[in-house]
Every structure is written in structure tokens, then in C-alpha cells.
Amino acid sequence: MDAIGRFAFRVLGPRVRKNEEKYHALEKNLRQARIATPYDMYVARAMLYSLITGLVGALVGLAIFFAFMYTIGVPKGIFKFTVPPYLWWTLDYRETIFAIFLVASLAILFGFISYLIMLAIPGFKAGERKTKIDIRLPHAATFMYALSKGGLNIIDIFRSLSESSAYGEVAKEAGMIIRNMDYFGQDLRTAIQNVSETSPSENFQDLVDNLLSVIDSGGSITTYLSDKSEQYLERAVRSQRGFLEALGLIAESYVTAFVAGPLFIMVMYTVMATMSPGPMTILYIIIYAVIPIGSAMFIVLISMMSPEIEKGVTLFEIKEMEEYRAQSTEEPREEEERLFKRLEKGRKTIEFKKFLENPLRSLYEKPLRALYISVPVGIVFFIIELFLHMGQMRDISTAISVIDDYIVFTLLIVLLPLAVFFELSARREKKIADEMPDFLKKLASANESGLTLTQSIELIAKSSLGALGTEIRKMWRDVQWGMEIEKAFKRFGNRIKTSSVSRIVTLITKANRASGETKDVLAVGARDAASHQVLKEERFGQMIIYVVIVYMAFFVFLFIIATMTRTFLPVMAGAERTGVSGAEFMRAFDIALFNRIFFHACVIQGFCSGLIAGQMGEGNVLSGLKHSIIMVSLAYLVFTLFI
């Protein structure tokens, strides 16, 4: 506990304990969030932090008061109509009263909000853990079923699950069960019950509580886990169907609110402006604020609703790490910190050397690294073009017109490499995920015929499996050079780093270490991988419809804006110049200004719509970069060639 925590607990802890009944919910959330802090200590710290932020709020209020005084001052009539006449004498002290009010209000506001946020954090973390547990639980149930089918007892299954980082928060819950047994001397029943009571996931509670019933009744654990695995798969199918239905409603709402809505307002405002010019504030707000901010809100909403995109994990050798720490004569925490610093430094050095040896491969593996190159190149390009055309920028309007093109080019320079490498990486991952079930089936078939796991890998390495075949051949070379099969599998998983591969590698290595009987385990793993892949393909097949909807909405938006810019505005401007019938209702308006902001509207709409399409179609906003590039380029070409 830090010094601030000790001070807060010593001063405010007794007061918190007097109101213990008020904090039962907080105590439960702390346990579910696995925050190792007693409720009284946590509340005391929250109170102290709220006092500190209250003082910060008071200082902010004081700064605002002085800034107010040195700019416009406090109007004399500020209190005149808000207090009774007999208190009008307060006008002589209006500065002091205003300062006290501002300081006190911000101090209370800052402190109160800080206190509420501190008390809400455990609940948010518990809810986040619940979501992560529910997402990984179907795969964890399959993992437990496979190990049970391979001959492991339930305690060893929980122990293996706790050591498998590929299962995230579910592994942590299993680790709590093992910890209760190993360090607190609890029996299996008590350990499971204690973890079940503090788990934020009702699904996990149901899994382990019913497991206890099966153990007590002498039933088959393997059959129970098999049934649970099927049940979770069916639940995932229902959940996905509900998500797709909700996604259809979101797509329609987005098209209505942020494509058709802004388009209608822009058309209406343009017609009104040709007759009675006025401030264009509404148009600016719609184009430069409503469309991008609204699109960002929809992206966040879809991301929150979408099933979590799981990332693969690096498969560390936990046992070797523990043995290393046990041999150390220094404090474990210091040795662990020193070890991880060395590992991190070595990893960065190796990655940098690999990048120098093969930059394209490095970008292929981690596409976001492309920004390290494309952003500086884009900035240099923009500065050079700005310098070369500086003489053409006589005023702000002309300057904006000149640099519009270069802003678009800079945007494309920055985003195109990232989009290309991301798509290449995503396609590789998709190919590997598609081929994984076949690989596992072949592995199970070879193992069933009497071959060992090593011999099975040798046999499959000679066959063609596309993108996955390359990695399998690398794994076989590792084995040929004397590496153990488990470590070869882990290196295989570390190279690919997808969620499905991480789970499969963990499953195979655990089963092979436990009994060496991997036939049934491989069959279960193949079924799990195939089921997961079917769900992904079904989701992609239905979500592609919404990508088409977004494209059609953008095409309509671009067509109407381009038609107005090319035909309607020139006709209105010509009518004003020639004085034909109806021109007396016209007022002078800047047609170049309308052309420019309509161009901006199409570019912004194209960029935002592309990101929305990627989030809807593939569940990743980076997948929308290719759509954004296509739409922005199309908008630029239409305005450049035809307008």
C-alpha cells in the first residue's frame, strides 16, 4: 500500500467502517473485479482523492474568476434580478460573492465527480471481466472437455486451464480455484464455491456449480463438459443472430441520421441561401462536426456491441519461468522485474534487427508500423507542396482552395500503406483460420493411425496447406534441429498470434504433456475450430449486406451533391447575373465557397462512411481504411474531373 493509501486509511478508515452496510455492493464489486483492496481502504482513498481534486477544482475556479475579471468584469446587474430588493446591497460585493460561488461550485463538482468515479471503477472492471469471461467461456469449456476426454482429472484440468493465457479471464478464475487449494488448504468443493460466489459471470457460476453436482452424484464429467460445450455453441449462434439484427437497425439509423439527414439539410439550406444569404454556421456544424462526431459515435457503438475481436497471445513457458525464479537468491519481485526488463530489451533488439533485414515482412506482421514511415512522408510532401504554392495564397479562401488537393493526397499517402499491409495481414490470418480445422483433422487422423505427434507433424509438413503449410514446415524444421515438440508448437503459435491458433496450441501442448494421448483432444479441437470458423463466415456473409448499404448511401450522397454543384448553383448564379424572371429574389452568394464546402462534405462523408463500413462488415475499424480510400478518391475524382 502506498503512502497516500496508508494515510487515507489511518485518518478516514474508522469513519468508513461505521457505515459498513452502505458499501456491501462496493465490496462485492471489488471481489468480482479482483481488486485486492479492502472496501474501507478503497473508500478512504476515494475520499482523500476527492478532497485533492476538490482543491484542484477550487484553484480552477479561482483562475477562471481572475480571467473573467481581467476580460469583461462582473456586470453590475448580475444579482439585481435574482435576489430580493432588500439584498441589493450585495452588489457592492458582487466580485467577492461571484468568486466564492465559482470556487465553491467547482470544488464541490470536481470532488463529487471524482468520488463517484472512484466508487464506480470496481463495478466497471467487474462488468468488463464478466464480458471477457463470457466470450472465452465456450472455448474454455471445450478445452476442459478435450482434456477430460484425454484422461485428466478435474483438478489437473483446472490447473492446466489456469496456466493457459489464451483463455484470459477464465484462466484467472481457474487460477483462483487452484490458489485456494494449494495455498489456503481448501478442498475442491470449497475452493470452487468460493470462486463461484465472487465471479462476476453467471455463466461461469453455472458451469462450476453444476460441475460440483456432477462430481457429487458420480456422473461423467466428460459428458457434462461435452454438453456444456454444445450449449455454449448454440448460445453463441443465438447471440450472433441477435447482433446481426441489431446491426441492421444501426445501419438504417446511420444512413438516415448521418447520410440522408445531412444531405436534406444541405440541399434545403443551399436553396434558401440562393434567395436570402445568411450565416452558414449550420452548414459548417453539419459538415465539420455532426458527420464526423456522429460517425465516431456509431463506430464506438458497433464496437461495443460486436463480439470481441480476440487477439492471439504469446505463449510463455510458465514452468521454466517459475524454476528460474526459484533458483534466484534475490527477492522474487526484484528478480522478476529485472528479468522482464532484460526480456523486453532483447525482444526490441531482435525486432529492430528483423526490421532492418526485412522491412516489408515487419510491416506485414504489424501493419501499424507503416505509420512510422507514411506519416513523416505525408508531412514532408504537404510541407513541400505548401512551400511551392505559397505565392498563390493571397487570402484564406484562396489558400484553402489551393491546399485542398494536397490535404487529400497527404491523407492517401498516410493511409494507403497501412490499409495495404493490414489487408495483407488480415487475409493471411483468414487463410490460416480457414485451414486450421483441416490441419487438426489430418493431425488427429495421423495420430489415430498410430503415429506419434512428432511423426504426424512430419507427415503433414510434406503436404500442401497453403499459408498454414509454410508455418507447419517451419515447425517441423524446429523439431529436426532438436527442439521439443511442445516448444516447436509454441513457437508456431507465437509466429501466427491469432486467438484460434493460441487456443489450439495450448490444448495440444497440455494434452501431450499430460498423457500423450492426443487423438481425442485433436478431434475436439478440430470441431471447436470448425464451429468458430462457421460462425465467422456466417457473420461476414450477412454483414456484407450492410457494407453495400453504406456504399449505396454514399453514392447517392455524392451524386446529389455533385448534381447540385454542377447544375443548380451555376444556373442560379447565371440567373442573378442576367436578371431573368425570378432573379429579383436572388441575393449575391459565393458559388466558389459552396463548391468548396460541398467538396469537403463529400470527402468527410466518404472517409467516415468507409470506417463505418469496415466496422460493420469485418468488425474492425482498420478494415474500413480501404473503403475510406476508395470513397475519398471517388469524391476527389468527381469534383476534379466533372466540377
DAQUIBEL-V773570 format. One record per residue. N is the residue number from 0. RES is the residue in three letters. PHI is phi in whole degrees, 0 to 359 (999 if undefined). D_CENTER is the distance of its C-alpha to the mean C-alpha in Angstrom with 1 decimal. Layout:
N&RES&PHI&D_CENTER  N&RES&PHI&D_CENTER
This chain:
0&MET&999&31.2  1&ASP&284&31.3  2&ALA&296&34.2  3&ILE&296&32.6  4&GLY&296&31.7  5&ARG&295&35.3  6&PHE&296&36.8  7&ALA&297&34.8  8&PHE&293&35.7  9&ARG&293&39.3  10&VAL&274&39.8  11&LEU&254&37.7  12&GLY&303&37.3  13&PRO&302&40.7  14&ARG&293&40.0  15&VAL&293&36.7  16&ARG&294&38.4  17&LYS&293&41.0  18&ASN&247&38.4  19&GLU&303&36.9  20&GLU&296&36.7  21&LYS&286&34.3  22&TYR&245&31.6  23&HIS&296&31.6  24&ALA&296&28.2  25&LEU&297&26.7  26&GLU&299&28.3  27&LYS&295&26.9  28&ASN&295&23.3  29&LEU&298&23.9  30&ARG&293&25.0  31&GLN&292&22.2  32&ALA&278&19.7  33&ARG&58&21.9  34&ILE&268&22.6  35&ALA&278&26.0  36&THR&220&27.7  37&PRO&298&30.5  38&TYR&298&30.1  39&ASP&293&33.0  40&MET&293&31.8  41&TYR&293&28.3  42&VAL&293&30.0  43&ALA&299&32.5  44&ARG&295&29.8  45&ALA&297&28.0  46&MET&297&31.4  47&LEU&296&32.2  48&TYR&296&28.9  49&SER&293&29.6  50&LEU&295&33.1  51&ILE&295&31.8  52&THR&293&29.3  53&GLY&297&32.2  54&LEU&296&34.4  55&VAL&298&31.8  56&GLY&298&31.7  57&ALA&297&35.5  58&LEU&295&35.6  59&VAL&297&33.2  60&GLY&299&35.6  61&LEU&295&38.6  62&ALA&295&37.1  63&ILE&297&36.5  64&PHE&299&40.0  65&PHE&294&41.7  66&ALA&297&39.7  67&PHE&297&40.8  68&MET&295&44.4  69&TYR&276&44.6  70&THR&250&43.4  71&ILE&248&44.7  72&GLY&75&46.2  73&VAL&260&46.5  74&PRO&303&48.4  75&LYS&294&51.6  76&GLY&268&51.1  77&ILE&294&47.6  78&PHE&255&49.1  79&LYS&298&52.2  80&PHE&259&51.0  81&THR&246&48.7  82&VAL&231&51.4  83&PRO&298&54.9  84&PRO&303&57.8  85&TYR&288&59.1  86&LEU&252&55.9  87&TRP&293&56.2  88&TRP&297&57.4  89&THR&292&53.8  90&LEU&299&53.6  91&ASP&290&55.3  92&TYR&240&52.4  93&ARG&298&49.6  94&GLU&295&47.9  95&THR&295&47.9  96&ILE&296&46.8  97&PHE&296&44.0  98&ALA&295&42.8  99&ILE&298&43.1  100&PHE&298&41.2  101&LEU&294&38.3  102&VAL&296&38.1  103&ALA&294&38.3  104&SER&298&35.8  105&LEU&290&33.0  106&ALA&296&33.8  107&ILE&294&33.6  108&LEU&296&30.4  109&PHE&298&28.6  110&GLY&295&29.9  111&PHE&294&29.3  112&ILE&296&25.7  113&SER&299&25.1  114&TYR&296&26.8  115&LEU&296&24.9  116&ILE&296&21.5  117&MET&299&22.8  118&LEU&287&24.0  119&ALA&275&20.9  120&ILE&302&18.6  121&PRO&302&19.9  122&GLY&296&19.4  123&PHE&296&15.7  124&LYS&294&15.3  125&ALA&296&17.6  126&GLY&295&15.7  127&GLU&295&12.4  128&ARG&296&14.7  129&LYS&301&16.4  130&THR&297&13.4  131&LYS&294&12.7  132&ILE&295&16.5  133&ASP&296&17.0  134&ILE&289&14.6  135&ARG&274&16.3  136&LEU&299&19.7  137&PRO&303&21.1  138&HIS&290&20.7  139&ALA&294&22.1  140&ALA&297&25.0  141&THR&295&25.8  142&PHE&300&25.8  143&MET&294&28.2  144&TYR&296&30.3  145&ALA&296&30.6  146&LEU&292&31.8  147&SER&295&34.1  148&LYS&292&35.5  149&GLY&279&36.0  150&GLY&109&38.2  151&LEU&279&36.3  152&ASN&278&37.0  153&ILE&293&34.5  154&ILE&293&34.4  155&ASP&294&33.8  156&ILE&294&31.0  157&PHE&298&29.2  158&ARG&295&29.9  159&SER&296&28.5  160&LEU&296&25.3  161&SER&294&25.0  162&GLU&269&25.2  163&SER&255&22.6  164&SER&294&19.2  165&ALA&295&17.8  166&TYR&255&17.9  167&GLY&54&15.9  168&GLU&292&16.9  169&VAL&295&19.6  170&ALA&297&21.2  171&LYS&293&21.2  172&GLU&295&23.1  173&ALA&296&25.5  174&GLY&297&26.0  175&MET&295&27.0  176&ILE&297&29.6  177&ILE&295&31.0  178&ARG&298&31.1  179&ASN&299&33.1  180&MET&280&35.5  181&ASP&283&35.9  182&TYR&256&36.1  183&PHE&253&37.2  184&GLY&69&39.6  185&GLN&279&38.3  186&ASP&282&39.2  187&LEU&301&36.6  188&ARG&300&37.1  189&THR&297&36.7  190&ALA&298&33.7  191&ILE&294&31.8  192&GLN&297&33.0  193&ASN&296&31.8  194&VAL&290&28.3  195&SER&298&28.2  196&GLU&293&29.3  197&THR&254&26.5  198&SER&279&23.6  199&PRO&283&21.2  200&SER&261&20.9  201&GLU&294&24.0  202&ASN&293&23.4  203&PHE&293&23.7  204&GLN&301&26.7  205&ASP&297&28.2  206&LEU&298&27.9  207&VAL&282&29.6  208&ASP&295&32.1  209&ASN&292&33.3  210&LEU&297&33.4  211&LEU&298&35.8  212&SER&297&38.0  213&VAL&296&38.2  214&ILE&296&39.3  215&ASP&295&41.8  216&SER&277&43.3  217&GLY&78&43.6  218&GLY&285&41.4  219&SER&274&39.6  220&ILE&294&36.2  221&THR&298&35.5  222&THR&297&36.3  223&TYR&299&34.2  224&LEU&294&31.1  225&SER&296&31.7  226&ASP&296&31.9  227&LYS&295&28.8  228&SER&298&26.9  229&GLU&296&28.3  230&GLN&298&27.6  231&TYR&293&23.9  232&LEU&295&23.8  233&GLU&298&25.6  234&ARG&295&23.2  235&ALA&295&20.2  236&VAL&296&22.3  237&ARG&296&23.0  238&SER&297&19.5  239&GLN&292&18.5  240&ARG&296&21.5  241&GLY&297&20.7  242&PHE&296&17.2  243&LEU&295&18.9  244&GLU&295&21.6  245&ALA&294&19.2  246&LEU&295&17.5  247&GLY&299&21.0  248&LEU&295&21.7  249&ILE&295&18.6  250&ALA&298&19.7  251&GLU&296&23.2  252&SER&295&22.2  253&TYR&296&20.3  254&VAL&298&23.4  255&THR&289&25.7  256&ALA&278&24.2  257&PHE&237&22.8  258&VAL&237&25.0  259&ALA&292&28.2  260&GLY&299&28.3  261&PRO&301&28.1  262&LEU&298&30.4  263&PHE&298&33.0  264&ILE&294&32.9  265&MET&295&33.3  266&VAL&297&36.2  267&MET&297&37.9  268&TYR&293&37.6  269&THR&294&39.0  270&VAL&299&42.0  271&MET&293&42.6  272&ALA&292&42.4  273&THR&291&45.0  274&MET&261&47.4  275&SER&213&46.6  276&PRO&301&44.5  277&GLY&203&42.5  278&PRO&298&39.5  279&MET&260&36.4  280&THR&301&34.0  281&ILE&299&32.6  282&LEU&296&32.0  283&TYR&297&30.2  284&ILE&297&28.0  285&ILE&298&27.1  286&ILE&282&26.4  287&TYR&264&24.8  288&ALA&232&23.0  289&VAL&296&22.7  290&ILE&296&21.4  291&PRO&292&18.6  292&ILE&292&17.6  293&GLY&298&17.9  294&SER&295&15.9  295&ALA&298&13.0  296&MET&296&13.4  297&PHE&293&13.6  298&ILE&297&10.3  299&VAL&297&8.6  300&LEU&298&11.1  301&ILE&295&10.6  302&SER&296&6.9  303&MET&291&8.2  304&MET&279&11.2  305&SER&290&10.1  306&PRO&303&10.8  307&GLU&299&8.1  308&ILE&278&8.1  309&GLU&281&10.0  310&LYS&252&10.9  311&GLY&291&14.5  312&VAL&240&16.0  313&THR&281&19.1  314&LEU&267&22.0  315&PHE&281&24.2  316&GLU&271&27.7  317&ILE&296&27.7  318&LYS&298&31.4  319&GLU&295&32.4  320&MET&298&30.4  321&GLU&294&32.2  322&GLU&296&35.5  323&TYR&296&35.0  324&ARG&292&34.3  325&ALA&294&37.3  326&GLN&280&39.6  327&SER&284&38.7  328&THR&267&41.2  329&GLU&271&38.9  330&GLU&295&36.6  331&PRO&303&33.7  332&ARG&296&31.0  333&GLU&294&32.6  334&GLU&293&33.0  335&GLU&296&29.5  336&GLU&296&28.2  337&ARG&295&30.7  338&LEU&295&29.8  339&PHE&292&26.1  340&LYS&296&27.0  341&ARG&296&29.3  342&LEU&297&26.8  343&GLU&294&24.2  344&LYS&296&26.9  345&GLY&296&28.2  346&ARG&296&24.9  347&LYS&295&24.4  348&THR&297&28.0  349&ILE&297&27.7  350&GLU&297&24.6  351&PHE&293&26.5  352&LYS&296&29.6  353&LYS&297&27.8  354&PHE&296&26.4  355&LEU&293&30.0  356&GLU&290&31.4  357&ASN&212&29.1  358&PRO&300&26.7  359&LEU&295&25.8  360&ARG&294&24.8  361&SER&297&22.6  362&LEU&291&20.8  363&TYR&295&20.7  364&GLU&283&19.0  365&LYS&229&16.5  366&PRO&300&16.2  367&LEU&297&14.6  368&ARG&295&18.0  369&ALA&299&19.6  370&LEU&294&18.7  371&TYR&298&21.0  372&ILE&261&23.8  373&SER&291&23.0  374&VAL&296&22.3  375&PRO&300&25.7  376&VAL&297&27.5  377&GLY&296&26.3  378&ILE&295&27.3  379&VAL&298&30.7  380&PHE&301&31.3  381&PHE&296&30.7  382&ILE&295&33.0  383&ILE&297&35.7  384&GLU&296&35.8  385&LEU&296&35.8  386&PHE&291&38.8  387&LEU&292&40.7  388&HIS&250&40.6  389&MET&298&41.1  390&GLY&293&44.6  391&GLN&277&43.5  392&MET&267&41.5  393&ARG&278&44.3  394&ASP&211&42.2  395&ILE&297&38.7  396&SER&298&38.9  397&THR&293&40.2  398&ALA&299&37.7  399&ILE&297&34.7  400&SER&297&36.4  401&VAL&289&37.0  402&ILE&274&33.5  403&ASP&306&31.6  404&ASP&300&32.1  405&TYR&286&31.0  406&ILE&294&27.8  407&VAL&296&27.0  408&PHE&297&28.2  409&THR&298&26.2  410&LEU&300&23.0  411&LEU&292&23.9  412&ILE&298&24.8  413&VAL&288&21.5  414&LEU&271&19.3  415&LEU&299&21.6  416&PRO&299&21.5  417&LEU&298&17.7  418&ALA&297&17.7  419&VAL&295&20.6  420&PHE&291&19.4  421&PHE&294&16.0  422&GLU&293&18.0  423&LEU&298&20.5  424&SER&295&18.0  425&ALA&295&16.4  426&ARG&293&20.0  427&ARG&297&21.1  428&GLU&298&18.4  429&LYS&295&19.5  430&LYS&297&23.1  431&ILE&295&22.7  432&ALA&296&21.1  433&ASP&293&23.9  434&GLU&273&26.5  435&MET&299&25.4  436&PRO&302&27.3  437&ASP&295&30.4  438&PHE&299&30.3  439&LEU&293&30.2  440&LYS&296&32.9  441&LYS&295&35.1  442&LEU&295&34.5  443&ALA&294&35.5  444&SER&296&38.5  445&ALA&294&39.7  446&ASN&293&39.3  447&GLU&292&41.2  448&SER&282&44.0  449&GLY&112&44.7  450&LEU&282&42.8  451&THR&285&40.9  452&LEU&298&37.2  453&THR&295&38.2  454&GLN&294&40.7  455&SER&296&38.3  456&ILE&296&35.8  457&GLU&298&38.9  458&LEU&294&39.8  459&ILE&289&36.4  460&ALA&298&36.0  461&LYS&277&39.0  462&SER&268&37.6  463&SER&258&35.3  464&LEU&231&31.7  465&GLY&66&30.2  466&ALA&298&27.1  467&LEU&290&27.0  468&GLY&299&30.8  469&THR&298&30.3  470&GLU&290&28.2  471&ILE&293&30.7  472&ARG&294&33.5  473&LYS&296&31.9  474&MET&296&31.6  475&TRP&293&35.3  476&ARG&295&36.4  477&ASP&300&34.8  478&VAL&294&36.9  479&GLN&299&40.0  480&TRP&275&39.7  481&GLY&102&40.0  482&MET&280&36.6  483&GLU&295&36.1  484&ILE&298&34.5  485&GLU&295&31.8  486&LYS&293&30.8  487&ALA&296&31.0  488&PHE&297&28.5  489&LYS&293&26.1  490&ARG&295&26.5  491&PHE&301&25.8  492&GLY&292&22.5  493&ASN&293&21.6  494&ARG&287&22.4  495&ILE&275&20.3  496&LYS&55&17.2  497&THR&243&15.9  498&SER&299&15.3  499&SER&294&18.5  500&VAL&293&20.6  501&SER&301&19.6  502&ARG&293&20.7  503&ILE&295&23.8  504&VAL&298&24.9  505&THR&299&24.6  506&LEU&297&26.6  507&ILE&294&29.3  508&THR&294&29.8  509&LYS&293&30.1  510&ALA&294&32.5  511&ASN&293&34.5  512&ARG&290&34.9  513&ALA&285&35.9  514&SER&223&38.5  515&GLY&80&38.4  516&GLU&268&38.5  517&THR&253&35.4  518&LYS&301&36.8  519&ASP&293&35.5  520&VAL&297&32.2  521&LEU&296&31.6  522&ALA&296&32.5  523&VAL&294&30.1  524&GLY&298&27.3  525&ALA&297&28.2  526&ARG&296&28.1  527&ASP&297&24.7  528&ALA&296&23.3  529&ALA&294&25.3  530&SER&297&24.1  531&HIS&297&20.4  532&GLN&291&21.2  533&VAL&298&23.2  534&LEU&298&20.4  535&LYS&295&18.1  536&GLU&293&21.1  537&GLU&296&22.0  538&ARG&297&18.7  539&PHE&296&18.7  540&GLY&297&22.4  541&GLN&275&21.9  542&MET&285&18.9  543&ILE&297&20.8  544&ILE&299&23.1  545&TYR&288&20.6  546&VAL&296&20.1  547&VAL&298&23.9  548&ILE&299&24.0  549&VAL&296&21.8  550&TYR&298&24.1  551&MET&297&27.2  552&ALA&297&26.2  553&PHE&293&25.7  554&PHE&300&29.0  555&VAL&296&30.8  556&PHE&302&29.4  557&LEU&295&30.5  558&PHE&296&33.8  559&ILE&292&34.8  560&ILE&296&33.9  561&ALA&295&35.7  562&THR&297&38.7  563&MET&298&39.0  564&THR&292&38.8  565&ARG&274&41.4  566&THR&246&43.8  567&PHE&293&43.6  568&LEU&296&43.3  569&PRO&299&46.1  570&VAL&296&48.4  571&MET&295&48.0  572&ALA&295&48.6  573&GLY&294&51.6  574&ALA&296&53.0  575&GLU&292&52.9  576&ARG&287&54.7  577&THR&272&57.4  578&GLY&73&58.0  579&VAL&289&58.0  580&SER&304&58.1  581&GLY&95&55.2  582&ALA&288&54.5  583&GLU&295&56.1  584&PHE&273&52.9  585&MET&278&50.8  586&ARG&234&49.8  587&ALA&297&48.8  588&PHE&218&45.1  589&ASP&272&43.3  590&ILE&292&42.5  591&ALA&295&40.8  592&LEU&296&38.4  593&PHE&295&37.4  594&ASN&301&37.0  595&ARG&292&34.7  596&ILE&289&32.4  597&PHE&291&32.4  598&PHE&297&31.3  599&HIS&300&28.5  600&ALA&299&27.5  601&CYS&291&27.3  602&VAL&294&25.3  603&ILE&296&22.7  604&GLN&297&22.7  605&GLY&295&22.4  606&PHE&296&19.5  607&CYS&292&17.5  608&SER&296&18.7  609&GLY&297&17.6  610&LEU&295&13.9  611&ILE&298&14.4  612&ALA&298&16.2  613&GLY&293&13.7  614&GLN&294&10.9  615&MET&285&13.9  616&GLY&283&15.7  617&GLU&232&13.4  618&GLY&73&10.0  619&ASN&213&8.5  620&VAL&295&9.1  621&LEU&293&10.9  622&SER&292&13.1  623&GLY&278&14.4  624&LEU&298&15.9  625&LYS&295&19.0  626&HIS&293&19.5  627&SER&297&19.3  628&ILE&297&21.8  629&ILE&297&24.1  630&MET&291&24.1  631&VAL&296&24.6  632&SER&297&27.3  633&LEU&297&29.0  634&ALA&298&29.1  635&TYR&295&30.6  636&LEU&295&33.1  637&VAL&299&34.3  638&PHE&288&35.0  639&THR&284&36.5  640&LEU&273&38.7  641&PHE&247&39.7  642&ILE&236&39.5
